[in-house]
């Protein structure tokens, strides 16, 4: 059976099923083949987290989608985020939410990218506490 490294010297079978993490028996892990919704490729990826990824679509908008299509918790999290963003509507401090997409949530591309990249690209002396809090 093929395997994949999940951490140094730890091997997880590449069968898409949950297994005890060889490096930490308190965790369960599974290997997933990379999956991209239609219109998304590895080169269009912007960022990824524990449950969702952000990708640039051909029309210049951003798609937030769960990377494990079987993750019901991830789907629930996107549904909750949709509900919150629908109630908040537009706000100058929140990237414009365009609504649900067939494979996730769709947003305008923020002019300065995400906060982490924006702040790390600036001279630390320009990143005042006031700017970081803002």
N, CA, C and O atoms as CSV, one atom per row, in Angstrom:
chain,resi,resn,atom,element,x,y,z
A,1,UNK,N,N,0.847,-1.181,0.000
A,1,UNK,CA,C,0.000,0.000,0.000
A,1,UNK,C,C,0.886,1.235,0.000
A,1,UNK,O,O,1.831,1.306,0.786
A,2,UNK,N,N,0.604,2.219,-0.868
A,2,UNK,CA,C,1.408,3.448,-0.878
A,2,UNK,C,C,1.260,4.201,0.439
A,2,UNK,O,O,0.238,4.114,1.119
A,3,UNK,N,N,2.311,4.941,0.774
A,3,UNK,CA,C,2.281,5.723,2.004
A,3,UNK,C,C,2.782,7.131,1.743
A,3,UNK,O,O,3.403,7.416,0.719
A,4,UNK,N,N,2.496,8.000,2.697
A,4,UNK,CA,C,2.933,9.389,2.594
A,4,UNK,C,C,3.452,9.833,3.946
A,4,UNK,O,O,2.934,9.416,4.982
A,5,UNK,N,N,4.482,10.683,3.942
A,5,UNK,CA,C,5.014,11.213,5.198
A,5,UNK,C,C,4.098,12.301,5.723
A,5,UNK,O,O,3.790,13.248,5.000
A,6,UNK,N,N,3.659,12.185,6.962
A,6,UNK,CA,C,2.859,13.236,7.585
A,6,UNK,C,C,3.726,14.108,8.470
A,6,UNK,O,O,3.352,15.243,8.765
A,7,UNK,N,N,4.846,13.622,8.891
A,7,UNK,CA,C,5.839,14.387,9.626
A,7,UNK,C,C,7.137,13.595,9.514
A,7,UNK,O,O,7.171,12.549,8.867
A,8,UNK,N,N,8.185,14.077,10.129
A,8,UNK,CA,C,9.466,13.400,10.002
A,8,UNK,C,C,9.345,11.942,10.425
A,8,UNK,O,O,8.884,11.648,11.528
A,9,UNK,N,N,9.757,11.035,9.552
A,9,UNK,CA,C,9.814,9.595,9.813
A,9,UNK,C,C,8.463,8.958,10.098
A,9,UNK,O,O,8.421,7.778,10.444
A,10,UNK,N,N,7.374,9.673,9.972
A,10,UNK,CA,C,6.050,9.106,10.194
A,10,UNK,C,C,5.409,8.828,8.839
A,10,UNK,O,O,5.504,9.642,7.921
A,11,UNK,N,N,4.760,7.683,8.721
A,11,UNK,CA,C,4.177,7.286,7.453
A,11,UNK,C,C,2.685,7.022,7.640
A,11,UNK,O,O,2.269,6.364,8.594
A,12,UNK,N,N,1.893,7.550,6.708
A,12,UNK,CA,C,0.444,7.373,6.735
A,12,UNK,C,C,0.036,6.718,5.415
A,12,UNK,O,O,0.430,7.198,4.352
A,13,UNK,N,N,-0.746,5.633,5.456
A,13,UNK,CA,C,-1.196,5.030,4.199
A,13,UNK,C,C,-1.976,6.033,3.348
A,13,UNK,O,O,-2.758,6.828,3.872
A,14,UNK,N,N,-1.758,5.988,2.044
A,14,UNK,CA,C,-2.414,6.925,1.120
A,14,UNK,C,C,-3.738,6.349,0.624
A,14,UNK,O,O,-3.982,6.290,-0.581
A,15,UNK,N,N,-4.586,5.927,1.552
A,15,UNK,CA,C,-5.844,5.292,1.162
A,15,UNK,C,C,-7.076,6.147,1.442
A,15,UNK,O,O,-8.197,5.700,1.196
A,16,UNK,N,N,-6.894,7.374,1.954
A,16,UNK,CA,C,-8.018,8.259,2.221
A,16,UNK,C,C,-8.808,7.908,3.471
A,16,UNK,O,O,-9.859,8.498,3.720
A,17,UNK,N,N,-8.322,6.956,4.260
A,17,UNK,CA,C,-8.995,6.564,5.510
A,17,UNK,C,C,-8.218,7.126,6.694
A,17,UNK,O,O,-7.026,7.419,6.596
A,18,UNK,N,N,-8.932,7.271,7.832
A,18,UNK,CA,C,-8.275,7.749,9.038
A,18,UNK,C,C,-7.421,6.657,9.655
A,18,UNK,O,O,-7.811,5.490,9.694
A,19,UNK,N,N,-6.235,7.060,10.142
A,19,UNK,CA,C,-5.308,6.159,10.811
A,19,UNK,C,C,-4.745,6.870,12.028
A,19,UNK,O,O,-4.771,8.098,12.111
A,20,UNK,N,N,-4.234,6.085,12.977
A,20,UNK,CA,C,-3.549,6.671,14.120
A,20,UNK,C,C,-2.280,7.313,13.585
A,20,UNK,O,O,-1.535,6.705,12.817
A,21,UNK,N,N,-2.045,8.551,14.003
A,21,UNK,CA,C,-0.850,9.279,13.575
A,21,UNK,C,C,0.369,8.599,14.177
A,21,UNK,O,O,0.493,8.536,15.400
A,22,UNK,N,N,1.283,8.081,13.336
A,22,UNK,CA,C,2.459,7.386,13.869
A,22,UNK,C,C,3.335,8.267,14.755
A,22,UNK,O,O,4.030,7.759,15.635
A,23,UNK,N,N,3.310,9.581,14.533
A,23,UNK,CA,C,4.143,10.473,15.337
A,23,UNK,C,C,3.447,10.951,16.605
A,23,UNK,O,O,4.096,11.488,17.502
A,24,UNK,N,N,2.114,10.758,16.688
A,24,UNK,CA,C,1.364,11.167,17.873
A,24,UNK,C,C,0.104,10.305,17.969
A,24,UNK,O,O,-0.898,10.607,17.320
A,25,UNK,N,N,0.140,9.239,18.766
A,25,UNK,CA,C,-0.994,8.307,18.846
A,25,UNK,C,C,-2.307,8.937,19.335
A,25,UNK,O,O,-3.358,8.301,19.262
A,26,UNK,N,N,-2.256,10.170,19.827
A,26,UNK,CA,C,-3.472,10.844,20.278
A,26,UNK,C,C,-4.240,11.450,19.104
A,26,UNK,O,O,-5.389,11.862,19.268
A,27,UNK,N,N,-3.622,11.510,17.924
A,27,UNK,CA,C,-4.249,12.108,16.748
A,27,UNK,C,C,-4.592,11.059,15.707
A,27,UNK,O,O,-3.957,10.009,15.614
A,28,UNK,N,N,-5.620,11.378,14.925
A,28,UNK,CA,C,-5.952,10.572,13.754
A,28,UNK,C,C,-5.676,11.430,12.531
A,28,UNK,O,O,-5.992,12.619,12.507
A,29,UNK,N,N,-5.085,10.814,11.520
A,29,UNK,CA,C,-4.747,11.535,10.298
A,29,UNK,C,C,-5.165,10.711,9.088
A,29,UNK,O,O,-5.322,9.493,9.168
A,30,UNK,N,N,-5.339,11.398,7.975
A,30,UNK,CA,C,-5.582,10.689,6.724
A,30,UNK,C,C,-4.939,11.458,5.589
A,30,UNK,O,O,-4.843,12.685,5.619
A,31,UNK,N,N,-4.506,10.721,4.597
A,31,UNK,CA,C,-3.914,11.318,3.417
A,31,UNK,C,C,-5.026,11.595,2.424
A,31,UNK,O,O,-5.891,10.747,2.204
A,32,UNK,N,N,-5.011,12.763,1.832
A,32,UNK,CA,C,-5.990,13.118,0.815
A,32,UNK,C,C,-5.276,13.470,-0.474
A,32,UNK,O,O,-4.289,14.205,-0.462
A,33,UNK,N,N,-5.764,12.958,-1.564
A,33,UNK,CA,C,-5.267,13.398,-2.864
A,33,UNK,C,C,-5.671,14.863,-3.019
A,33,UNK,O,O,-6.785,15.237,-2.653
A,34,UNK,N,N,-4.788,15.685,-3.549
A,34,UNK,CA,C,-5.169,17.087,-3.777
A,34,UNK,C,C,-6.406,17.164,-4.671
A,34,UNK,O,O,-6.509,16.451,-5.670
A,35,UNK,N,N,-7.341,18.039,-4.298
A,35,UNK,CA,C,-8.573,18.239,-5.062
A,35,UNK,C,C,-8.749,19.725,-5.305
A,35,UNK,O,O,-8.574,20.541,-4.400
A,36,UNK,N,N,-9.096,20.064,-6.531
A,36,UNK,CA,C,-9.336,21.450,-6.895
A,36,UNK,C,C,-10.690,21.553,-7.575
A,36,UNK,O,O,-10.971,20.789,-8.499
A,37,UNK,N,N,-11.539,22.481,-7.140
A,37,UNK,CA,C,-12.816,22.686,-7.835
A,37,UNK,C,C,-12.558,23.125,-9.277
A,37,UNK,O,O,-11.471,23.610,-9.590
A,38,UNK,N,N,-13.532,22.963,-10.141
A,38,UNK,CA,C,-13.371,23.436,-11.519
A,38,UNK,C,C,-12.957,24.909,-11.539
A,38,UNK,O,O,-13.524,25.727,-10.814
A,39,UNK,N,N,-11.981,25.239,-12.360
A,39,UNK,CA,C,-11.492,26.608,-12.451
A,39,UNK,C,C,-10.376,26.929,-11.481
A,39,UNK,O,O,-9.843,28.038,-11.493
A,40,UNK,N,N,-10.009,25.957,-10.628
A,40,UNK,CA,C,-8.954,26.159,-9.638
A,40,UNK,C,C,-7.819,25.184,-9.951
A,40,UNK,O,O,-8.057,24.023,-10.284
A,41,UNK,N,N,-6.594,25.669,-9.838
A,41,UNK,CA,C,-5.435,24.810,-10.018
A,41,UNK,C,C,-4.431,25.110,-8.916
A,41,UNK,O,O,-4.614,26.044,-8.135
A,42,UNK,N,N,-3.386,24.324,-8.857
A,42,UNK,CA,C,-2.366,24.547,-7.839
A,42,UNK,C,C,-1.754,25.941,-7.963
A,42,UNK,O,O,-1.394,26.554,-6.958
A,43,UNK,N,N,-1.635,26.437,-9.185
A,43,UNK,CA,C,-1.027,27.749,-9.391
A,43,UNK,C,C,-1.960,28.903,-9.021
A,43,UNK,O,O,-1.502,30.033,-8.851
A,44,UNK,N,N,-3.257,28.635,-8.896
A,44,UNK,CA,C,-4.199,29.698,-8.534
A,44,UNK,C,C,-4.433,29.780,-7.019
A,44,UNK,O,O,-5.215,30.607,-6.550
A,45,UNK,N,N,-3.749,28.915,-6.260
A,45,UNK,CA,C,-3.921,28.910,-4.808
A,45,UNK,C,C,-3.331,30.183,-4.197
A,45,UNK,O,O,-2.237,30.615,-4.558
A,46,UNK,N,N,-4.082,30.768,-3.266
A,46,UNK,CA,C,-3.638,31.965,-2.564
A,46,UNK,C,C,-3.168,31.606,-1.160
A,46,UNK,O,O,-2.111,32.053,-0.716
A,47,UNK,N,N,-3.952,30.806,-0.474
A,47,UNK,CA,C,-3.666,30.478,0.925
A,47,UNK,C,C,-4.450,29.241,1.314
A,47,UNK,O,O,-5.447,28.911,0.673
A,48,UNK,N,N,-4.009,28.553,2.359
A,48,UNK,CA,C,-4.730,27.397,2.854
A,48,UNK,C,C,-4.634,27.303,4.355
A,48,UNK,O,O,-3.614,27.656,4.946
A,49,UNK,N,N,-5.691,26.829,4.968
A,49,UNK,CA,C,-5.721,26.659,6.417
A,49,UNK,C,C,-6.019,25.209,6.766
A,49,UNK,O,O,-5.803,24.312,5.950
A,50,UNK,N,N,-6.513,24.980,7.971
A,50,UNK,CA,C,-6.802,23.623,8.427
A,50,UNK,C,C,-7.969,22.986,7.686
A,50,UNK,O,O,-7.946,21.784,7.423
A,51,UNK,N,N,-8.978,23.763,7.349
A,51,UNK,CA,C,-10.156,23.178,6.713
A,51,UNK,C,C,-10.438,23.737,5.333
A,51,UNK,O,O,-11.082,23.069,4.524
A,52,UNK,N,N,-9.977,24.940,5.040
A,52,UNK,CA,C,-10.338,25.574,3.767
A,52,UNK,C,C,-9.120,26.156,3.063
A,52,UNK,O,O,-8.081,26.413,3.672
A,53,UNK,N,N,-9.286,26.352,1.764
A,53,UNK,CA,C,-8.257,26.976,0.936
A,53,UNK,C,C,-8.878,28.144,0.190
A,53,UNK,O,O,-10.087,28.190,-0.033
A,54,UNK,N,N,-8.026,29.088,-0.191
A,54,UNK,CA,C,-8.448,30.228,-0.996
A,54,UNK,C,C,-7.741,30.145,-2.340
A,54,UNK,O,O,-6.535,29.907,-2.410
A,55,UNK,N,N,-8.509,30.345,-3.405
A,55,UNK,CA,C,-7.936,30.286,-4.745
A,55,UNK,C,C,-8.498,31.409,-5.594
A,55,UNK,O,O,-9.650,31.814,-5.438
A,56,UNK,N,N,-7.662,31.905,-6.494
A,56,UNK,CA,C,-8.065,32.948,-7.419
A,56,UNK,C,C,-8.762,32.305,-8.609
A,56,UNK,O,O,-8.224,31.388,-9.230
A,57,UNK,N,N,-9.960,32.789,-8.928
A,57,UNK,CA,C,-10.702,32.295,-10.076
A,57,UNK,C,C,-10.387,33.150,-11.304
A,57,UNK,O,O,-9.859,34.255,-11.177
A,58,UNK,N,N,-10.707,32.641,-12.475
A,58,UNK,CA,C,-10.393,33.326,-13.739
A,58,UNK,C,C,-11.020,34.709,-13.829
A,58,UNK,O,O,-10.477,35.586,-14.503
A,59,UNK,N,N,-12.159,34.924,-13.161
A,59,UNK,CA,C,-12.827,36.231,-13.236
A,59,UNK,C,C,-12.256,37.245,-12.242
A,59,UNK,O,O,-12.771,38.357,-12.127
A,60,UNK,N,N,-11.187,36.864,-11.518
A,60,UNK,CA,C,-10.550,37.785,-10.578
A,60,UNK,C,C,-11.132,37.754,-9.186
A,60,UNK,O,O,-10.699,38.518,-8.324
A,61,UNK,N,N,-12.103,36.892,-8.940
A,61,UNK,CA,C,-12.661,36.753,-7.596
A,61,UNK,C,C,-11.942,35.615,-6.876
A,61,UNK,O,O,-11.144,34.895,-7.475
A,62,UNK,N,N,-12.233,35.463,-5.591
A,62,UNK,CA,C,-11.583,34.454,-4.760
A,62,UNK,C,C,-12.624,33.440,-4.292
A,62,UNK,O,O,-13.722,33.805,-3.873
A,63,UNK,N,N,-12.260,32.174,-4.372
A,63,UNK,CA,C,-13.116,31.089,-3.897
A,63,UNK,C,C,-12.518,30.509,-2.632
A,63,UNK,O,O,-11.347,30.129,-2.607
A,64,UNK,N,N,-13.322,30.441,-1.583
A,64,UNK,CA,C,-12.929,29.748,-0.358
A,64,UNK,C,C,-13.665,28.419,-0.370
A,64,UNK,O,O,-14.895,28.386,-0.412
A,65,UNK,N,N,-12.913,27.317,-0.333
A,65,UNK,CA,C,-13.521,25.993,-0.401
A,65,UNK,C,C,-12.833,25.047,0.580
A,65,UNK,O,O,-11.672,25.246,0.936
A,66,UNK,N,N,-13.558,24.020,1.011
A,66,UNK,CA,C,-12.957,23.047,1.922
A,66,UNK,C,C,-12.133,22.068,1.102
A,66,UNK,O,O,-12.546,21.639,0.025
A,67,UNK,N,N,-10.974,21.723,1.619
A,67,UNK,CA,C,-10.075,20.853,0.870
A,67,UNK,C,C,-10.421,19.385,1.027
A,67,UNK,O,O,-10.003,18.572,0.202
A,68,UNK,N,N,-11.171,19.017,2.059
A,68,UNK,CA,C,-11.624,17.634,2.239
A,68,UNK,C,C,-13.122,17.611,1.970
A,68,UNK,O,O,-13.914,17.996,2.830
A,69,UNK,N,N,-13.511,17.166,0.791
A,69,UNK,CA,C,-14.920,17.200,0.389
A,69,UNK,C,C,-15.825,16.374,1.297
A,69,UNK,O,O,-17.043,16.551,1.268
A,70,UNK,N,N,-15.252,15.467,2.109
A,70,UNK,CA,C,-16.046,14.643,3.024
A,70,UNK,C,C,-16.123,15.232,4.426
A,70,UNK,O,O,-16.726,14.632,5.316
A,71,UNK,N,N,-15.526,16.384,4.630
A,71,UNK,CA,C,-15.478,17.011,5.948
A,71,UNK,C,C,-16.782,17.763,6.216
A,71,UNK,O,O,-16.946,18.905,5.786
A,72,UNK,N,N,-17.698,17.122,6.921
A,72,UNK,CA,C,-18.997,17.744,7.214
A,72,UNK,C,C,-18.841,18.942,8.139
A,72,UNK,O,O,-19.603,19.905,8.040
A,73,UNK,N,N,-17.857,18.893,9.041
A,73,UNK,CA,C,-17.605,20.028,9.925
A,73,UNK,C,C,-17.154,21.238,9.103
A,73,UNK,O,O,-17.590,22.360,9.359
A,74,UNK,N,N,-16.292,21.013,8.130
A,74,UNK,CA,C,-15.831,22.094,7.263
A,74,UNK,C,C,-16.980,22.718,6.483
A,74,UNK,O,O,-17.044,23.938,6.330
A,75,UNK,N,N,-17.890,21.877,5.990
A,75,UNK,CA,C,-19.061,22.380,5.260
A,75,UNK,C,C,-19.938,23.214,6.192
A,75,UNK,O,O,-20.450,24.263,5.802
A,76,UNK,N,N,-20.104,22.742,7.414
A,76,UNK,CA,C,-20.896,23.484,8.401
A,76,UNK,C,C,-20.248,24.834,8.699
A,76,UNK,O,O,-20.940,25.845,8.822
A,77,UNK,N,N,-18.925,24.850,8.815
A,77,UNK,CA,C,-18.212,26.107,9.077
A,77,UNK,C,C,-18.437,27.109,7.946
A,77,UNK,O,O,-18.634,28.295,8.210
A,78,UNK,N,N,-18.410,26.656,6.698
A,78,UNK,CA,C,-18.666,27.555,5.575
A,78,UNK,C,C,-20.110,28.047,5.593
A,78,UNK,O,O,-20.371,29.203,5.260
A,79,UNK,N,N,-21.049,27.184,5.977
A,79,UNK,CA,C,-22.445,27.608,6.079
A,79,UNK,C,C,-22.620,28.679,7.156
A,79,UNK,O,O,-23.360,29.645,6.965
A,80,UNK,N,N,-21.939,28.503,8.280
A,80,UNK,CA,C,-22.006,29.490,9.362
A,80,UNK,C,C,-21.375,30.807,8.904
A,80,UNK,O,O,-21.919,31.882,9.157
A,81,UNK,N,N,-20.225,30.715,8.230
A,81,UNK,CA,C,-19.576,31.925,7.724
A,81,UNK,C,C,-20.479,32.648,6.728
A,81,UNK,O,O,-20.564,33.877,6.737
A,82,UNK,N,N,-21.153,31.884,5.870
A,82,UNK,CA,C,-22.100,32.478,4.919
A,82,UNK,C,C,-23.198,33.234,5.671
A,82,UNK,O,O,-23.535,34.361,5.309
A,83,UNK,N,N,-23.750,32.625,6.702
A,83,UNK,CA,C,-24.816,33.271,7.483
A,83,UNK,C,C,-24.335,34.571,8.109
A,83,UNK,O,O,-25.032,35.584,8.060
A,84,UNK,N,N,-23.143,34.542,8.696
A,84,UNK,CA,C,-22.597,35.733,9.348
A,84,UNK,C,C,-22.348,36.839,8.327
A,84,UNK,O,O,-22.737,37.987,8.540
A,85,UNK,N,N,-21.697,36.489,7.213
A,85,UNK,CA,C,-21.390,37.500,6.201
A,85,UNK,C,C,-22.647,38.057,5.555
A,85,UNK,O,O,-22.674,39.226,5.169
A,86,UNK,N,N,-23.685,37.247,5.431
A,86,UNK,CA,C,-24.947,37.722,4.862
A,86,UNK,C,C,-25.603,38.749,5.770
A,86,UNK,O,O,-26.200,39.714,5.291
A,87,UNK,N,N,-25.494,38.545,7.085
A,87,UNK,CA,C,-26.081,39.484,8.040
A,87,UNK,C,C,-25.255,40.767,8.104
A,87,UNK,O,O,-25.814,41.861,8.176
A,88,UNK,N,N,-23.918,40.635,8.079
A,88,UNK,CA,C,-23.058,41.817,8.167
A,88,UNK,C,C,-23.168,42.704,6.944
A,88,UNK,O,O,-22.959,43.914,7.030
A,89,UNK,N,N,-23.494,42.115,5.813
A,89,UNK,CA,C,-23.590,42.847,4.555
A,89,UNK,C,C,-22.247,43.469,4.221
A,89,UNK,O,O,-21.220,42.802,4.353
A,90,UNK,N,N,-22.219,44.714,3.797
A,90,UNK,CA,C,-20.949,45.330,3.424
A,90,UNK,C,C,-20.405,46.170,4.571
A,90,UNK,O,O,-21.157,46.795,5.319
A,91,UNK,N,N,-19.097,46.169,4.692
A,91,UNK,CA,C,-18.406,46.945,5.706
A,91,UNK,C,C,-17.016,47.250,5.167
A,91,UNK,O,O,-16.403,46.400,4.521
A,92,UNK,N,N,-16.515,48.451,5.424
A,92,UNK,CA,C,-15.230,48.848,4.861
A,92,UNK,C,C,-14.065,47.997,5.363
A,92,UNK,O,O,-13.010,47.986,4.730
A,93,UNK,N,N,-14.219,47.295,6.463
A,93,UNK,CA,C,-13.143,46.480,7.026
A,93,UNK,C,C,-13.286,44.994,6.672
A,93,UNK,O,O,-12.474,44.177,7.107
A,94,UNK,N,N,-14.295,44.644,5.899
A,94,UNK,CA,C,-14.512,43.248,5.508
A,94,UNK,C,C,-14.495,43.175,3.989
A,94,UNK,O,O,-15.170,43.950,3.311
A,95,UNK,N,N,-13.718,42.236,3.463
A,95,UNK,CA,C,-13.660,42.065,2.020
A,95,UNK,C,C,-15.070,41.763,1.502
A,95,UNK,O,O,-15.840,41.067,2.164
A,96,UNK,N,N,-15.399,42.276,0.346
A,96,UNK,CA,C,-16.751,42.142,-0.190
A,96,UNK,C,C,-17.078,40.675,-0.458
A,96,UNK,O,O,-16.379,39.979,-1.195
A,97,UNK,N,N,-18.153,40.242,0.161
A,97,UNK,CA,C,-18.640,38.863,0.019
A,97,UNK,C,C,-19.646,38.829,-1.123
A,97,UNK,O,O,-20.613,39.590,-1.128
A,98,UNK,N,N,-19.418,37.949,-2.086
A,98,UNK,CA,C,-20.289,37.851,-3.255
A,98,UNK,C,C,-21.368,36.790,-3.115
A,98,UNK,O,O,-22.300,36.748,-3.918
A,99,UNK,N,N,-21.255,35.931,-2.104
A,99,UNK,CA,C,-22.275,34.914,-1.875
A,99,UNK,C,C,-21.756,33.506,-2.049
A,99,UNK,O,O,-20.567,33.268,-2.258
A,100,UNK,N,N,-22.702,32.575,-1.952
A,100,UNK,CA,C,-22.351,31.167,-2.086
A,100,UNK,C,C,-21.969,30.858,-3.525
A,100,UNK,O,O,-22.505,31.433,-4.472
A,101,UNK,N,N,-21.044,29.951,-3.657
A,101,UNK,CA,C,-20.567,29.429,-4.937
A,101,UNK,C,C,-20.833,27.923,-4.886
A,101,UNK,O,O,-20.957,27.353,-3.802
A,102,UNK,N,N,-20.918,27.302,-6.006
A,102,UNK,CA,C,-21.189,25.856,-6.055
A,102,UNK,C,C,-20.236,25.051,-5.171
A,102,UNK,O,O,-20.622,24.014,-4.631
A,103,UNK,N,N,-18.986,25.522,-5.017
A,103,UNK,CA,C,-17.989,24.767,-4.255
A,103,UNK,C,C,-17.506,25.493,-3.001
A,103,UNK,O,O,-16.509,25.082,-2.408
A,104,UNK,N,N,-18.182,26.555,-2.585
A,104,UNK,CA,C,-17.756,27.266,-1.386
A,104,UNK,C,C,-18.336,28.656,-1.298
A,104,UNK,O,O,-19.517,28.867,-1.575
A,105,UNK,N,N,-17.498,29.611,-0.909
A,105,UNK,CA,C,-17.897,31.008,-0.764
A,105,UNK,C,C,-17.041,31.860,-1.692
A,105,UNK,O,O,-15.856,31.585,-1.882
A,106,UNK,N,N,-17.643,32.894,-2.265
A,106,UNK,CA,C,-16.934,33.717,-3.249
A,106,UNK,C,C,-16.801,35.151,-2.749
A,106,UNK,O,O,-17.747,35.734,-2.217
A,107,UNK,N,N,-15.594,35.710,-2.933
A,107,UNK,CA,C,-15.257,37.054,-2.459
A,107,UNK,C,C,-14.569,37.839,-3.570
A,107,UNK,O,O,-14.028,37.259,-4.511
A,108,UNK,N,N,-14.597,39.186,-3.448
A,108,UNK,CA,C,-13.745,40.025,-4.273
A,108,UNK,C,C,-12.322,39.798,-3.804
A,108,UNK,O,O,-12.105,39.441,-2.645
A,109,UNK,N,N,-11.365,39.993,-4.666
A,109,UNK,CA,C,-9.960,39.921,-4.283
A,109,UNK,C,C,-9.607,41.216,-3.563
A,109,UNK,O,O,-9.809,42.302,-4.107
A,110,UNK,N,N,-9.085,41.112,-2.354
A,110,UNK,CA,C,-8.699,42.299,-1.582
A,110,UNK,C,C,-7.518,42.981,-2.267
A,110,UNK,O,O,-6.575,42.319,-2.700
A,111,UNK,N,N,-7.578,44.294,-2.361
A,111,UNK,CA,C,-6.557,45.065,-3.081
A,111,UNK,C,C,-5.152,44.822,-2.546
A,111,UNK,O,O,-4.200,44.770,-3.324
A,112,UNK,N,N,-5.006,44.673,-1.234
A,112,UNK,CA,C,-3.687,44.482,-0.628
A,112,UNK,C,C,-3.435,43.045,-0.193
A,112,UNK,O,O,-2.498,42.797,0.567
A,113,UNK,N,N,-4.245,42.087,-0.654
A,113,UNK,CA,C,-4.055,40.698,-0.254
A,113,UNK,C,C,-4.519,40.467,1.175
A,113,UNK,O,O,-5.298,41.249,1.720
A,114,UNK,N,N,-4.035,39.388,1.777
A,114,UNK,CA,C,-4.442,39.094,3.155
A,114,UNK,C,C,-3.586,39.894,4.137
A,114,UNK,O,O,-2.521,40.402,3.786
A,115,UNK,N,N,-4.068,39.991,5.355
A,115,UNK,CA,C,-3.441,40.841,6.378
A,115,UNK,C,C,-2.006,40.399,6.666
A,115,UNK,O,O,-1.110,41.237,6.764
A,116,UNK,N,N,-1.785,39.113,6.800
A,116,UNK,CA,C,-0.445,38.622,7.132
A,116,UNK,C,C,0.573,39.044,6.065
A,116,UNK,O,O,1.647,39.549,6.392
A,117,UNK,N,N,0.232,38.837,4.800
A,117,UNK,CA,C,1.158,39.198,3.723
A,117,UNK,C,C,1.329,40.718,3.630
A,117,UNK,O,O,2.431,41.208,3.380
A,118,UNK,N,N,0.252,41.448,3.828
A,118,UNK,CA,C,0.326,42.909,3.754
A,118,UNK,C,C,1.274,43.458,4.821
A,118,UNK,O,O,2.155,44.264,4.520
A,119,UNK,N,N,1.090,43.019,6.065
A,119,UNK,CA,C,1.938,43.532,7.142
A,119,UNK,C,C,3.380,43.055,7.003
A,119,UNK,O,O,4.305,43.813,7.292
A,120,UNK,N,N,3.590,41.808,6.565
A,120,UNK,CA,C,4.958,41.302,6.451
A,120,UNK,C,C,5.705,41.934,5.282
A,120,UNK,O,O,6.935,41.906,5.252
A,121,UNK,N,N,4.981,42.505,4.316
A,121,UNK,CA,C,5.638,43.139,3.173
A,121,UNK,C,C,6.052,44.583,3.473
A,121,UNK,O,O,6.765,45.203,2.684
A,122,UNK,N,N,5.613,45.106,4.590
A,122,UNK,CA,C,5.891,46.499,4.932
A,122,UNK,C,C,7.101,46.590,5.852
A,122,UNK,O,O,7.451,45.630,6.539
A,123,UNK,N,N,7.724,47.743,5.854
A,123,UNK,CA,C,8.813,48.027,6.775
A,123,UNK,C,C,8.226,47.971,8.189
A,123,UNK,O,O,7.207,48.608,8.455
A,124,UNK,N,N,8.859,47.213,9.105
A,124,UNK,CA,C,8.306,47.111,10.469
A,124,UNK,C,C,8.059,48.461,11.136
A,124,UNK,O,O,7.146,48.589,11.952
A,125,UNK,N,N,8.860,49.464,10.800
A,125,UNK,CA,C,8.648,50.774,11.413
A,125,UNK,C,C,7.362,51.428,10.911
A,125,UNK,O,O,6.818,52.309,11.577
A,126,UNK,N,N,6.865,51.001,9.726
A,126,UNK,CA,C,5.597,51.522,9.198
A,126,UNK,C,C,4.403,50.803,9.807
A,126,UNK,O,O,3.292,51.333,9.811
A,127,UNK,N,N,4.626,49.603,10.320
A,127,UNK,CA,C,3.531,48.801,10.875
A,127,UNK,C,C,3.341,49.147,12.345
A,127,UNK,O,O,3.695,48.366,13.228
A,128,UNK,N,N,2.796,50.292,12.589
A,128,UNK,CA,C,2.564,50.734,13.950
A,128,UNK,C,C,1.506,49.861,14.605
A,128,UNK,O,O,0.755,49.156,13.931
A,129,UNK,N,N,1.462,49.921,15.900
A,129,UNK,CA,C,0.438,49.166,16.624
A,129,UNK,C,C,-0.954,49.593,16.163
A,129,UNK,O,O,-1.852,48.764,16.013
A,130,UNK,N,N,-1.119,50.892,15.942
A,130,UNK,CA,C,-2.408,51.409,15.494
A,130,UNK,C,C,-2.796,50.756,14.148
A,130,UNK,O,O,-3.941,50.344,13.962
A,131,UNK,N,N,-1.834,50.668,13.220
A,131,UNK,CA,C,-2.119,50.047,11.918
A,131,UNK,C,C,-2.470,48.570,12.093
A,131,UNK,O,O,-3.411,48.079,11.469
A,132,UNK,N,N,-1.727,47.865,12.932
A,132,UNK,CA,C,-1.998,46.429,13.145
A,132,UNK,C,C,-3.375,46.237,13.782
A,132,UNK,O,O,-4.085,45.300,13.418
A,133,UNK,N,N,-3.766,47.086,14.709
A,133,UNK,CA,C,-5.067,46.971,15.358
A,133,UNK,C,C,-6.181,47.304,14.353
A,133,UNK,O,O,-7.239,46.675,14.363
A,134,UNK,N,N,-5.937,48.285,13.496
A,134,UNK,CA,C,-6.907,48.694,12.484
A,134,UNK,C,C,-7.175,47.526,11.541
A,134,UNK,O,O,-7.967,47.655,10.608
